[in-house]
């Protein structure tokens, strides 16, 4: 899967802008965020959009390699330096010449490895394991990432302060998926298309209730968890439709938040054809609807009619002769909102016809 940022949130657009700007330089970059948010994707994008894109992109998972082996892999070794070292080997820092090296989970490095890495940052020199000779690594860009709070680690003396300031030249923070719900639907569509092609199956359709539960789930595993769940749904689906019961138990238990009262009243009138007097006025008089709900409903209607109160008559299924009663009801309960903020242009609001023989609205009401 090619590296790309999928989503529609403002946070993702800001990250995209950061990537474009950072790619024009060789400055060190620290990428932070919870596990599974896509730190590796951002690192690869920076490399692919930089002038180093023709060079190698070397990824090292600092959490998955033992300390002794990490030193050998990073800096290289000479023959006979340890059991199994049958030949000289260049380290990843040398192999990445002309390209980028990505140190993922750098916060998991031991203090000893941090000291070795700091020496490289300060001098640009490396020393292979078992060798006395100092070498120059060449031209390599360093990008690091972690899911840890490095300032807290510095305070706890588990991460070197001097190394932290070395790697934290440019900081890109990726918010968790639960803080950018606008990205969930585009990600689902992307993964459905990708895994349908990957596994040579017909792309299934996600039922509305299924999508609603996917959108409100907290996603503790972030994009990685979403990716894995969508792949599982694609592979196991045979009916062409993904119902809520196909979701994992943790996800299927996610219940969409209740729809706001103003939206429910709007749907009853615009969608089901009910009159304002039964859908809104009656429950308001019974104290089942608050003044805030009524204001929110009027605001939504005025956005639709571009600030034209008389246009609300048709929208709320009211006869023309009920206009004065309707306006007086709103005025009495302080829910007659200024029309100006909803009116884009006179031409747009003129689409809604004015009832005959009615007096013009005041400056407050439109």
C-alpha positions in Angstrom: 0.0 0.0 0.0 1.5 3.3 -1.1 2.1 5.9 1.6 -0.7 8.4 1.7 -2.7 10.4 4.2 -6.4 9.4 4.1 -9.0 11.6 5.8 -10.9 14.9 5.8 -10.1 16.4 9.2 -8.4 19.7 9.8 -5.7 18.0 11.8 -4.8 15.8 8.9 -4.6 18.8 6.5 -2.2 20.5 9.0 0.0 17.3 9.0 -0.1 17.3 5.2 1.1 20.9 5.2 3.8 20.1 7.7 5.0 17.2 5.6 5.3 19.3 2.5 7.3 22.0 4.4 9.6 19.6 6.2 10.4 17.6 3.1 12.2 20.6 1.6 14.9 20.4 4.2 17.2 17.9 5.9 16.3 18.9 9.4 15.7 16.2 12.0 12.1 15.4 12.6 10.4 13.9 15.7 7.0 12.3 15.1 4.9 11.6 18.1 1.5 9.9 18.6 -0.2 6.8 20.0 0.6 3.4 18.6 -1.1 2.8 15.3 -1.8 6.4 14.3 0.5 6.2 11.2 3.8 7.7 12.3 5.6 5.4 9.8 3.4 6.7 7.0 4.3 10.3 7.8 8.0 9.5 7.9 7.9 7.7 4.5 5.9 10.6 3.0 8.6 13.1 4.2 11.2 10.9 2.5 9.3 10.4 -0.7 8.6 14.1 -1.2 12.2 15.2 -0.4 15.2 15.4 -2.7 16.4 12.2 -1.1 13.5 10.2 -2.5 15.9 8.3 -4.9 18.0 7.2 -2.0 17.2 4.4 0.5 14.6 4.6 3.2 15.8 2.5 6.1 13.4 1.7 9.0 14.5 0.5 12.4 12.1 -0.6 15.1 14.1 0.2 18.2 11.7 -1.6 20.5 11.9 -4.9 18.6 15.7 -5.4 18.6 17.9 -6.4 21.6 20.4 -3.8 22.7 23.5 -5.7 21.6 22.0 -6.5 18.2 20.7 -3.0 17.7 24.2 -1.5 18.1 25.6 -4.0 15.5 22.7 -3.3 13.1 22.9 0.4 13.5 26.7 0.9 13.3 27.8 -2.3 11.7 30.5 -4.8 12.9 33.7 -6.5 11.8 34.4 -10.2 11.3 35.0 -12.0 14.6 33.7 -9.3 16.8 31.1 -11.7 18.3 29.8 -15.2 17.8 28.2 -15.4 14.4 30.1 -12.4 12.9 31.5 -14.3 10.0 32.2 -11.2 7.8 32.4 -7.4 8.0 29.0 -5.8 7.8 28.0 -2.2 7.1 25.5 -0.8 9.6 22.2 0.8 8.6 23.6 4.3 9.1 26.1 3.6 6.3 23.6 1.8 4.1 21.3 4.8 4.3 23.8 7.1 2.6 22.0 9.6 0.4 18.6 8.7 1.9 16.7 8.6 5.2 16.9 6.5 8.3 13.7 6.2 10.4 14.2 5.2 14.0 10.8 4.1 15.2 10.0 3.8 18.9 13.2 5.7 19.7 11.9 6.1 23.3 12.5 2.4 23.9 16.3 2.7 23.5 18.5 2.0 26.5 20.5 4.8 28.0 23.7 3.1 26.6 22.3 3.1 23.0 21.1 6.7 23.5 24.6 7.7 24.3 26.0 6.0 21.2 23.3 7.6 19.0 24.1 11.0 20.6 27.7 10.7 19.7 26.8 10.0 16.1 24.5 13.1 16.0 27.3 15.3 17.4 30.2 14.0 15.2 28.6 12.3 12.2 31.0 9.5 12.9 30.3 5.8 13.6 32.4 3.0 15.0 31.6 -0.6 14.0 31.4 -3.1 16.7 34.8 -4.7 17.3 36.7 -2.1 15.2 39.0 0.7 16.5 38.7 2.7 13.3 36.2 5.6 13.1 34.2 6.0 10.0 31.9 8.8 8.6 28.4 7.7 7.9 28.0 10.0 5.0 24.9 12.0 4.1 21.8 10.6 5.9 18.7 12.2 7.2 17.3 11.2 10.6 13.6 10.9 11.4 12.5 9.5 14.8 9.2 8.5 16.2 7.8 7.5 19.6 4.5 6.9 21.4 6.1 7.9 24.7 5.9 11.3 26.3 9.6 12.1 26.0 9.7 15.2 28.3 8.2 13.0 31.0 10.9 10.4 30.2 13.5 13.1 30.5 12.1 14.1 33.9 12.2 10.4 35.0 15.8 10.1 33.8 14.9 7.3 31.3 15.7 9.4 28.3 18.7 11.7 27.8 17.8 15.4 27.7 20.6 16.2 25.3 19.5 13.6 22.9 15.9 14.8 23.1 16.9 18.3 22.0 19.0 16.8 19.2 16.1 14.8 17.7 13.3 17.4 18.4 14.2 20.0 15.8 10.9 19.7 14.0 8.0 18.1 15.9 5.0 16.6 14.1 2.3 15.3 16.6 -0.4 13.0 15.1 -3.7 13.0 17.1 -5.4 9.7 17.9 -8.2 8.6 15.5 -10.9 9.2 18.2 -10.0 12.9 18.1 -10.5 13.2 14.3 -13.7 11.2 13.6 -14.0 12.9 10.2 -11.2 10.6 9.0 -13.0 7.4 9.8 -15.4 7.2 6.8 -12.7 8.0 4.2 -10.4 5.5 5.8 -13.1 2.8 5.7 -13.7 3.5 2.0 -10.0 3.4 1.3 -9.4 0.1 3.1 -12.5 -1.5 1.6 -11.2 -0.8 -1.9 -7.7 -1.8 -1.1 -8.4 -5.2 0.6 -11.1 -6.1 -2.0 -8.5 -5.8 -4.7 -5.8 -7.5 -2.5 -8.0 -10.5 -1.8 -9.7 -10.6 -5.2 -13.3 -10.3 -3.8 -16.2 -8.1 -4.7 -16.1 -4.9 -2.6 -18.8 -5.2 0.1 -21.2 -2.4 1.1 -21.2 -1.2 4.7 -24.7 -1.1 6.2 -25.7 2.3 7.7 -25.9 1.0 11.2 -22.5 -0.7 10.8 -21.0 2.6 9.7 -22.6 4.4 12.6 -21.0 2.1 15.1 -17.6 2.2 13.4 -17.8 6.0 13.6 -18.5 6.2 17.4 -16.1 3.5 18.5 -13.1 4.9 20.4 -10.4 3.0 18.4 -7.8 2.4 21.0 -5.6 0.8 18.4 -6.1 3.8 16.0 -5.8 3.4 12.2 -4.0 0.1 12.6 -6.9 -1.4 14.4 -9.4 0.0 11.8 -7.3 -1.4 9.0 -7.2 -4.9 10.5 -10.9 -4.9 11.2 -11.8 -3.8 7.7 -9.5 -6.5 6.2 -11.2 -9.1 8.4 -14.7 -8.0 7.3 -13.7 -8.0 3.6 -12.2 -11.5 3.8 -15.1 -13.0 5.7 -18.0 -11.3 4.0 -20.0 -13.4 1.5 -23.3 -11.5 1.3 -22.1 -8.3 -0.2 -23.4 -6.3 2.8 -21.6 -5.9 6.1 -24.3 -5.9 8.9 -23.6 -4.7 12.5 -23.5 -8.3 13.8 -20.3 -8.9 11.7 -18.4 -6.4 13.7 -16.1 -7.5 16.6 -17.9 -7.4 20.0 -16.0 -4.4 21.2 -17.1 -2.4 18.1 -20.6 -3.7 17.8 -21.3 -2.6 21.4 -20.6 1.0 20.4 -23.9 2.8 20.3 -24.3 6.0 18.3 -25.0 9.1 20.4 -28.7 10.2 20.4 -29.7 12.6 17.7 -30.2 16.2 19.0 -33.8 17.1 19.7 -33.8 19.9 17.2 -32.7 17.5 14.5 -35.4 14.9 15.4 -38.0 17.7 15.2 -36.6 18.8 11.8 -36.8 15.3 10.5 -40.4 14.9 11.6 -41.4 18.0 9.7 -39.1 17.9 6.6 -38.8 14.2 6.3 -42.1 12.9 7.6 -44.3 15.8 6.6 -45.6 16.7 10.2 -46.8 20.2 10.9 -44.8 22.5 13.2 -47.8 22.7 15.5 -47.7 18.9 16.3 -44.0 18.2 15.9 -42.7 21.2 17.8 -45.4 23.4 19.4 -47.2 20.6 21.3 -44.1 19.1 22.9 -42.8 22.6 23.7 -46.0 23.4 25.6 -45.6 20.1 27.4 -42.1 21.1 28.5 -40.6 18.2 26.5 -38.7 20.6 24.3 -36.5 23.4 25.7 -36.0 26.9 24.4 -32.5 26.0 23.3 -33.9 23.1 21.2 -36.4 25.5 19.6 -33.6 28.1 18.8 -31.5 25.3 17.3 -34.4 24.2 15.1 -35.1 27.8 13.9 -31.4 28.3 13.2 -31.3 25.1 11.1 -34.4 26.2 9.2 -33.1 29.7 8.5 -29.8 28.2 7.2 -32.0 26.3 4.7 -34.1 29.3 3.7 -31.1 31.7 3.7 -32.6 33.8 6.5 -36.2 34.0 5.1 -38.7 33.5 7.9 -41.6 33.2 5.4 -39.7 30.4 3.7 -40.0 28.5 7.0 -43.8 28.2 6.4 -43.4 25.7 3.6 -40.4 24.0 5.2 -42.3 23.4 8.5 -45.6 22.5 6.8 -47.5 25.6 7.9 -50.2 27.3 5.9 -49.7 30.9 4.8 -52.4 32.2 7.2 -50.4 30.8 10.2 -47.5 33.2 9.6 -48.4 35.8 12.3 -49.2 33.1 14.8 -45.9 31.4 14.1 -43.8 34.6 14.4 -45.6 35.7 17.6 -44.9 32.3 19.1 -41.2 32.6 18.4 -41.1 36.2 19.6 -42.9 35.4 22.9 -40.4 32.7 23.8 -37.3 34.7 22.6 -36.6 32.3 19.7 -36.9 34.7 16.8 -33.3 34.9 15.7 -31.8 37.8 13.6 -32.1 36.8 10.0 -29.1 38.7 8.7 -26.5 36.2 9.7 -28.3 33.5 7.7 -28.9 35.5 4.5 -26.1 35.0 1.9 -27.5 37.2 -0.9 -30.9 38.8 -1.6 -31.1 36.7 -4.8 -30.9 33.4 -2.9 -33.5 34.4 -0.3 -35.9 35.7 -3.0 -36.4 32.1 -4.1 -38.9 31.7 -1.3 -42.3 33.3 -2.2 -43.8 35.9 0.2 -47.4 35.3 1.3 -49.8 37.7 -0.2 -51.2 40.6 1.9 -48.6 40.2 4.6 -46.8 43.1 6.2 -43.0 43.1 5.8 -40.8 41.7 8.6 -39.1 44.0 10.9 -35.3 44.5 10.8 -35.0 41.9 13.5 -36.9 39.2 11.9 -36.3 39.3 8.1 
